[in-house]
Amino acid sequence: MNKLCLGSGLISLDILIKDIESNRPISYYVGGTCGNVMMILSHMGWSSYPIARLDDSKQTIRLLADMDKHNVKKDYISTGLGKTPVIIQHNIIDKDGNPTHKFEFKDSNGRFYLSFSPITKRQAQNVLETLSHIPNVFFFDRVSPANIMMAKWMREKGVLVFFEPSCKISTTGFWDCAENSDIIKFSNQRIEDVLSFERFTDKLIIQTCGANGLQYRLRDSTWKRLKSIKTNQVLDTSGAGDWTSATFINRLFERTENFSLAEIDSLSVDRYLKSAQLVASLSCGYDGARGMMALPWKEIVSLCERYVTDM
């Protein structure tokens, strides 16, 4: 049986526009943190089951078509009673000649705001009651009563719970999500102060720091910093964090289906995070958060091996 990941959170339709090439066609693809991680894990050979509450617009049809293209399971996606977020990404060249991007957030009718419908507790309960297999991983990026309920249930079943918050620690329910997670990963742009996480002695805390790499704390150890990995070609950094998360998850389960965070040591965390950083860095050479998925996963692995050999 393939390794299985269940995911709940932001699943959007991303529209990529490359403004420096005026005749370049617009591409439509699944986006959002949860959406990207589910799609990338499927590309790596996982069975990915996103949970979402979308509408029945043409944007949803495009989103679901991209999931079909990449063999992502749609069993737990409802349409008609929710909202489908639309994120427009403009890839541009700044005044200094450097590639950068900017986002516009719309709903499926074109109004300018990020529409998002979190899953309900009833929807979450239906998922838990109909699961045919206990997943290896539960990934979520939004604080909500339903996600707290699912995280608690999953952790009690021995599922690895990966929380990638999109909010501040002051958000109601944040610490309930953190308490019921095994791995918590966030950007220093979103959460700068890490001292409040030192209350936990049974988790892996990862703070990404952009060009300055990342730092992590495993269980009750001290914080350890890893430098960023530089590559020669940078076109688009928008999906680097999602490639980091997906690759790290994949490495944790590379040789086992029964991974336990209590058994891993810092040397292994170092090795897996460096692998994830390398894949994320290489992804920046492609347009779009998941542009590198144009390559088969085995070819991406080979690229990484050649990069390490050439260092």
VOPAGU-2260 file (C-alpha; in pm, 1 decimal, decimal comma):
REM VOPAGU-2260
SITE   aa  ch    i         X         Y         Z
SITE  MET   A    0       0,0       0,0       0,0
SITE  ASN   A    1     124,5     348,5     -84,3
SITE  LYS   A    2     203,9     583,8     199,8
SITE  LEU   A    3    -101,4     795,7     270,6
SITE  CYS   A    4    -134,9    1162,0     367,2
SITE  LEU   A    5    -455,9    1337,7     466,2
SITE  GLY   A    6    -451,3    1716,8     439,9
SITE  SER   A    7    -680,5    1999,4     549,3
SITE  GLY   A    8    -631,6    2371,4     492,1
SITE  LEU   A    9    -586,0    2621,7     212,3
SITE  ILE   A   10    -653,8    2465,6    -125,8
SITE  SER   A   11    -684,8    2730,5    -394,6
SITE  LEU   A   12    -683,9    2770,2    -768,9
SITE  ASP   A   13    -358,8    2946,3    -855,9
SITE  ILE   A   14    -337,5    3143,6   -1178,9
SITE  LEU   A   15      15,2    3215,1   -1297,6
SITE  ILE   A   16      83,2    3514,6   -1520,2
SITE  LYS   A   17     434,0    3585,2   -1641,7
SITE  ASP   A   18     418,2    3957,4   -1710,9
SITE  ILE   A   19     759,9    3984,4   -1871,5
SITE  GLU   A   20     630,8    3767,5   -2158,6
SITE  SER   A   21     309,2    3934,4   -2266,0
SITE  ASN   A   22     200,5    3649,9   -2494,1
SITE  ARG   A   23     264,2    3373,7   -2239,2
SITE  PRO   A   24     -55,8    3176,7   -2173,0
SITE  ILE   A   25    -204,5    3179,5   -1825,2
SITE  SER   A   26    -173,7    2849,8   -1637,8
SITE  TYR   A   27    -424,7    2719,1   -1383,9
SITE  TYR   A   28    -319,0    2482,1   -1110,5
SITE  VAL   A   29    -389,1    2376,6    -752,7
SITE  GLY   A   30    -223,4    2603,9    -496,8
SITE  GLY   A   31    -231,2    2703,1    -133,8
SITE  THR   A   32       0,3    2552,5     125,8
SITE  CYS   A   33    -207,5    2240,9     185,7
SITE  GLY   A   34    -291,4    2207,4    -183,6
SITE  ASN   A   35      72,0    2226,7    -290,0
SITE  VAL   A   36     192,4    1977,9     -28,2
SITE  MET   A   37     -79,3    1729,3    -126,6
SITE  MET   A   38       4,5    1764,3    -496,0
SITE  ILE   A   39     381,0    1731,9    -442,5
SITE  LEU   A   40     344,2    1424,5    -219,3
SITE  SER   A   41     127,6    1262,0    -486,9
SITE  HIS   A   42     404,3    1337,9    -739,1
SITE  MET   A   43     642,8    1156,1    -504,8
SITE  GLY   A   44     422,0     847,9    -510,5
SITE  TRP   A   45     202,9     904,7    -204,9
SITE  SER   A   46    -173,3     863,1    -188,7
SITE  SER   A   47    -284,8    1218,7    -112,3
SITE  TYR   A   48    -633,0    1290,1      22,3
SITE  PRO   A   49    -707,2    1663,1      63,5
SITE  ILE   A   50   -1014,4    1764,6     260,3
SITE  ALA   A   51   -1186,5    2080,6     137,5
SITE  ARG   A   52   -1517,5    2264,6     110,5
SITE  LEU   A   53   -1532,3    2433,1    -231,0
SITE  ASP   A   54   -1798,3    2592,9    -450,7
SITE  ASP   A   55   -1930,0    2466,4    -785,7
SITE  SER   A   56   -1774,9    2734,7   -1007,8
SITE  LYS   A   57   -1567,3    2692,5   -1323,2
SITE  GLN   A   58   -1260,8    2768,9   -1110,1
SITE  THR   A   59   -1334,8    2459,2    -902,6
SITE  ILE   A   60   -1361,3    2253,3   -1221,1
SITE  ARG   A   61   -1014,5    2371,1   -1320,1
SITE  LEU   A   62    -880,1    2293,7    -973,2
SITE  LEU   A   63   -1024,6    1942,3    -971,3
SITE  ALA   A   64    -892,9    1877,9   -1322,7
SITE  ASP   A   65    -540,9    1952,3   -1201,0
SITE  MET   A   66    -590,2    1708,9    -912,6
SITE  ASP   A   67    -703,1    1442,6   -1160,6
SITE  LYS   A   68    -396,7    1509,5   -1374,7
SITE  HIS   A   69    -168,7    1440,2   -1080,1
SITE  ASN   A   70    -361,0    1146,8    -928,9
SITE  VAL   A   71    -469,4    1330,7    -613,9
SITE  LYS   A   72    -769,3    1168,6    -445,8
SITE  LYS   A   73   -1092,3    1373,6    -434,0
SITE  ASP   A   74   -1292,4    1151,2    -197,1
SITE  TYR   A   75   -1308,4    1414,5      78,1
SITE  ILE   A   76   -1365,6    1726,9    -131,1
SITE  SER   A   77   -1717,4    1869,3    -128,4
SITE  THR   A   78   -1839,4    2122,1    -385,7
SITE  GLY   A   79   -2137,3    2355,0    -374,8
SITE  LEU   A   80   -2150,4    2458,6      -8,9
SITE  GLY   A   81   -1811,1    2622,8      30,1
SITE  LYS   A   82   -1584,1    2872,4    -142,0
SITE  THR   A   83   -1297,4    2828,8    -383,9
SITE  PRO   A   84   -1012,0    3074,9    -324,9
SITE  VAL   A   85    -836,1    3212,2    -632,3
SITE  ILE   A   86    -477,9    3339,0    -607,3
SITE  ILE   A   87    -328,6    3522,6    -903,9
SITE  GLN   A   88      51,3    3518,8    -909,6
SITE  HIS   A   89     233,9    3773,2   -1125,4
SITE  ASN   A   90     596,9    3680,1   -1191,7
SITE  ILE   A   91     782,5    4002,6   -1269,7
SITE  ILE   A   92    1129,6    4156,3   -1279,4
SITE  ASP   A   93    1189,1    4426,0   -1018,7
SITE  LYS   A   94    1367,8    4759,0   -1075,3
SITE  ASP   A   95    1704,7    4597,1    -993,5
SITE  GLY   A   96    1657,3    4325,7   -1252,3
SITE  ASN   A   97    1575,7    4050,4   -1004,3
SITE  PRO   A   98    1287,2    3805,2   -1051,2
SITE  THR   A   99    1009,6    3846,2    -795,6
SITE  HIS   A  100     635,1    3790,6    -765,2
SITE  LYS   A  101     323,2    3950,1    -629,1
SITE  PHE   A  102     -15,1    3803,3    -543,4
SITE  GLU   A  103    -376,9    3904,1    -590,4
SITE  PHE   A  104    -646,1    3724,9    -392,0
SITE  LYS   A  105    -993,5    3674,9    -538,0
SITE  ASP   A  106   -1301,2    3463,3    -492,6
SITE  SER   A  107   -1435,3    3246,8    -772,9
SITE  ASN   A  108   -1650,2    3539,0    -895,0
SITE  GLY   A  109   -1354,0    3773,2    -928,4
SITE  ARG   A  110   -1403,2    3986,2    -615,9
SITE  PHE   A  111   -1079,8    4091,5    -445,5
SITE  TYR   A  112   -1053,2    3899,6    -120,8
SITE  LEU   A  113    -934,6    3556,5     -18,0
SITE  SER   A  114   -1248,0    3348,2      15,1
SITE  PHE   A  115   -1196,6    3037,6     223,0
SITE  SER   A  116   -1438,5    2793,9     383,6
SITE  PRO   A  117   -1280,3    2580,3     655,6
SITE  ILE   A  118   -1408,8    2228,1     680,0
SITE  THR   A  119   -1684,2    2174,3     936,2
SITE  LYS   A  120   -1666,6    1940,9    1234,9
SITE  ARG   A  121   -1939,9    1730,6    1074,5
SITE  GLN   A  122   -1737,9    1700,6     753,5
SITE  ALA   A  123   -1430,5    1606,5     956,4
SITE  GLN   A  124   -1627,1    1347,0    1151,5
SITE  ASN   A  125   -1756,3    1195,4     826,2
SITE  VAL   A  126   -1399,0    1165,3     702,4
SITE  LEU   A  127   -1285,0     991,0    1020,9
SITE  GLU   A  128   -1580,9     751,9    1010,8
SITE  THR   A  129   -1521,7     652,4     647,2
SITE  LEU   A  130   -1141,4     612,7     648,2
SITE  SER   A  131   -1050,9     273,8     507,3
SITE  HIS   A  132    -688,2     307,4     618,7
SITE  ILE   A  133    -524,0     508,5     895,0
SITE  PRO   A  134    -294,9     763,2     721,7
SITE  ASN   A  135      76,0     794,8     783,7
SITE  VAL   A  136      52,9    1174,5     803,6
SITE  PHE   A  137    -209,8    1437,7     876,0
SITE  PHE   A  138    -105,9    1779,3     740,2
SITE  PHE   A  139    -295,2    2100,3     816,5
SITE  ASP   A  140    -228,0    2472,4     784,9
SITE  ARG   A  141    -538,8    2640,9     926,9
SITE  VAL   A  142    -659,8    2679,4    1285,6
SITE  SER   A  143   -1018,9    2561,0    1317,7
SITE  PRO   A  144   -1230,8    2347,3    1552,4
SITE  ALA   A  145   -1250,3    2071,9    1288,2
SITE  ASN   A  146    -874,3    2060,0    1240,4
SITE  ILE   A  147    -813,1    2052,6    1615,0
SITE  MET   A  148   -1053,8    1760,4    1643,1
SITE  MET   A  149    -884,6    1575,6    1356,6
SITE  ALA   A  150    -532,1    1644,6    1484,5
SITE  LYS   A  151    -621,6    1507,1    1827,4
SITE  TRP   A  152    -784,1    1195,4    1679,0
SITE  MET   A  153    -490,5    1134,9    1444,2
SITE  ARG   A  154    -226,2    1175,2    1712,4
SITE  GLU   A  155    -407,2     930,8    1938,8
SITE  LYS   A  156    -396,5     680,0    1651,0
SITE  GLY   A  157     -20,4     722,4    1611,5
SITE  VAL   A  158     -44,3     930,6    1293,1
SITE  LEU   A  159     231,2    1190,1    1243,2
SITE  VAL   A  160      59,6    1530,9    1270,0
SITE  PHE   A  161     227,6    1814,6    1076,5
SITE  PHE   A  162     102,2    2167,2    1153,2
SITE  GLU   A  163     211,4    2454,5     927,3
SITE  PRO   A  164      27,9    2757,6    1068,3
SITE  SER   A  165     -73,1    3048,1     847,0
SITE  CYS   A  166    -155,4    3274,1    1141,6
SITE  LYS   A  167      -5,2    3441,5    1447,2
SITE  ILE   A  168      29,2    3257,9    1777,4
SITE  SER   A  169    -233,4    3492,8    1923,0
SITE  THR   A  170    -503,2    3332,2    1706,0
SITE  THR   A  171    -768,2    3157,0    1914,0
SITE  GLY   A  172    -707,1    2783,6    1899,4
SITE  PHE   A  173    -342,7    2810,7    1790,6
SITE  TRP   A  174    -198,8    2639,5    2096,9
SITE  ASP   A  175    -462,4    2365,2    2081,3
SITE  CYS   A  176    -338,7    2290,4    1728,9
SITE  ALA   A  177      23,0    2301,9    1843,1
SITE  GLU   A  178     -41,8    2076,4    2142,8
SITE  ASN   A  179    -195,0    1809,9    1918,0
SITE  SER   A  180      85,5    1817,4    1659,7
SITE  ASP   A  181     418,4    1638,2    1627,9
SITE  ILE   A  182     587,1    1878,9    1385,9
SITE  ILE   A  183     523,6    2253,7    1373,2
SITE  LYS   A  184     681,4    2446,4    1084,0
SITE  PHE   A  185     648,3    2820,4    1025,7
SITE  SER   A  186     822,6    3114,9     865,1
SITE  ASN   A  187    1002,0    3379,0    1069,1
SITE  GLN   A  188     802,7    3636,2     872,3
SITE  ARG   A  189     485,7    3498,3    1029,5
SITE  ILE   A  190     614,1    3396,3    1374,2
SITE  GLU   A  191     941,9    3558,5    1478,8
SITE  ASP   A  192     968,8    3470,0    1847,5
SITE  VAL   A  193    1037,5    3099,2    1906,2
SITE  LEU   A  194    1076,7    3107,9    2284,2
SITE  SER   A  195     709,6    3030,4    2346,8
SITE  PHE   A  196     755,6    2693,3    2171,5
SITE  GLU   A  197    1010,7    2577,9    2427,3
SITE  ARG   A  198     723,9    2467,8    2650,9
SITE  PHE   A  199     707,4    2157,5    2428,3
SITE  THR   A  200     950,2    1871,4    2489,1
SITE  ASP   A  201     797,4    1611,3    2255,6
SITE  LYS   A  202     790,7    1790,8    1919,9
SITE  LEU   A  203    1001,6    1904,8    1627,0
SITE  ILE   A  204     976,0    2281,8    1580,4
SITE  ILE   A  205    1105,6    2425,2    1249,9
SITE  GLN   A  206    1136,9    2795,8    1175,1
SITE  THR   A  207    1231,2    2884,2     816,6
SITE  CYS   A  208    1428,2    3206,1     769,0
SITE  GLY   A  209    1429,0    3263,6     391,9
SITE  ALA   A  210    1777,9    3324,1     252,3
SITE  ASN   A  211    1919,8    3267,8     602,2
SITE  GLY   A  212    1820,9    2901,5     605,2
SITE  LEU   A  213    1626,2    2760,5     898,9
SITE  GLN   A  214    1652,2    2662,9    1262,9
SITE  TYR   A  215    1493,0    2372,1    1444,6
SITE  ARG   A  216    1447,3    2230,5    1792,2
SITE  LEU   A  217    1400,0    1855,7    1838,8
SITE  ARG   A  218    1212,3    1764,2    2155,6
SITE  ASP   A  219    1394,0    1931,2    2449,7
SITE  SER   A  220    1727,5    1997,9    2276,0
SITE  THR   A  221    1876,7    2337,9    2195,8
SITE  TRP   A  222    1798,5    2520,7    1871,8
SITE  LYS   A  223    2015,5    2427,2    1574,7
SITE  ARG   A  224    2060,2    2636,4    1258,7
SITE  LEU   A  225    2106,6    2509,7     902,7
SITE  LYS   A  226    2236,3    2743,5     632,5
SITE  SER   A  227    2039,4    2791,9     313,0
SITE  ILE   A  228    2144,8    2610,6      -4,6
SITE  LYS   A  229    2220,8    2840,3    -297,9
SITE  THR   A  230    2159,3    2756,5    -662,3
SITE  ASN   A  231    2255,0    2949,5    -971,9
SITE  GLN   A  232    1910,2    2994,7   -1123,3
SITE  VAL   A  233    1626,7    3163,0    -935,0
SITE  LEU   A  234    1305,4    3236,8   -1125,4
SITE  ASP   A  235    1033,4    3192,7    -863,6
SITE  THR   A  236    1060,0    3127,6    -488,5
SITE  SER   A  237     684,3    3106,0    -425,6
SITE  GLY   A  238     661,5    2731,9    -356,0
SITE  ALA   A  239     992,9    2667,1    -184,8
SITE  GLY   A  240     839,8    2622,0     159,9
SITE  ASP   A  241     588,9    2368,6      30,0
SITE  TRP   A  242     861,9    2164,8    -140,2
SITE  THR   A  243    1052,5    2175,3     189,2
SITE  SER   A  244     756,3    2035,8     383,2
SITE  ALA   A  245     668,2    1766,4     130,0
SITE  THR   A  246    1027,1    1651,6      83,1
SITE  PHE   A  247    1089,3    1635,6     457,4
SITE  ILE   A  248     773,2    1428,2     507,5
SITE  ASN   A  249     878,4    1197,6     225,3
SITE  ARG   A  250    1225,3    1148,8     374,9
SITE  LEU   A  251    1081,4    1064,8     718,3
SITE  PHE   A  252     887,3     776,4     564,9
SITE  GLU   A  253    1139,3     673,8     299,9
SITE  ARG   A  254    1227,2     345,5     470,0
SITE  THR   A  255     932,2     288,6     701,3
SITE  GLU   A  256     556,3     321,9     719,5
SITE  ASN   A  257     561,7     336,5    1100,0
SITE  PHE   A  258     768,1     646,0    1171,9
SITE  SER   A  259     780,4     777,5    1529,0
SITE  LEU   A  260     916,0    1121,5    1611,5
SITE  ALA   A  261    1027,4     989,2    1950,9
SITE  GLU   A  262    1282,2     763,5    1780,1
SITE  ILE   A  263    1452,7    1010,8    1545,6
SITE  ASP   A  264    1783,7    1178,3    1632,1
SITE  SER   A  265    1917,9    1519,5    1537,0
SITE  LEU   A  266    2163,1    1375,0    1282,1
SITE  SER   A  267    1871,5    1228,9    1086,8
SITE  VAL   A  268    1673,4    1552,5    1115,9
SITE  ASP   A  269    1978,9    1740,2     983,3
SITE  ARG   A  270    2010,8    1505,7     688,2
SITE  TYR   A  271    1642,3    1509,9     597,5
SITE  LEU   A  272    1606,7    1886,5     633,2
SITE  LYS   A  273    1914,5    1946,7     416,8
SITE  SER   A  274    1762,0    1722,2     149,7
SITE  ALA   A  275    1439,1    1920,8     174,7
SITE  GLN   A  276    1628,0    2251,0     149,8
SITE  LEU   A  277    1806,2    2131,3    -163,2
SITE  VAL   A  278    1484,5    2026,3    -337,4
SITE  ALA   A  279    1323,1    2355,5    -236,8
SITE  SER   A  280    1619,0    2550,6    -371,2
SITE  LEU   A  281    1608,8    2367,9    -704,7
SITE  SER   A  282    1233,7    2435,9    -729,4
SITE  CYS   A  283    1311,9    2808,5    -743,7
SITE  GLY   A  284    1448,8    2758,7   -1094,6
SITE  TYR   A  285    1096,5    2696,3   -1228,5
SITE  ASP   A  286     797,3    2923,2   -1276,1
SITE  GLY   A  287     508,6    2860,1   -1040,5
SITE  ALA   A  288     501,1    2703,4    -696,8
SITE  ARG   A  289     499,2    2355,1    -849,3
SITE  GLY   A  290     673,2    2423,2   -1179,0
SITE  MET   A  291     936,2    2160,8   -1105,3
SITE  MET   A  292     664,2    1894,5   -1116,9
SITE  ALA   A  293     714,1    1905,1   -1494,4
SITE  LEU   A  294     998,6    1665,6   -1413,8
SITE  PRO   A  295     935,6    1311,7   -1286,1
SITE  TRP   A  296    1024,9    1269,7    -919,2
SITE  LYS   A  297    1310,4    1031,3   -1006,7
SITE  GLU   A  298    1462,8    1299,8   -1227,6
SITE  ILE   A  299    1437,5    1554,8    -944,7
SITE  VAL   A  300    1619,3    1308,4    -718,1
SITE  SER   A  301    1889,8    1271,2    -983,3
SITE  LEU   A  302    1925,5    1649,6   -1004,6
SITE  CYS   A  303    1982,9    1659,0    -630,1
SITE  GLU   A  304    2242,3    1382,4    -648,2
SITE  ARG   A  305    2430,6    1563,0    -927,1
SITE  TYR   A  306    2421,1    1887,3    -729,0
SITE  VAL   A  307    2573,4    1717,9    -424,6
SITE  THR   A  308    2840,7    1547,9    -640,0
SITE  ASP   A  309    2938,2    1880,4    -800,1
SITE  MET   A  310    2970,3    2064,2    -467,8
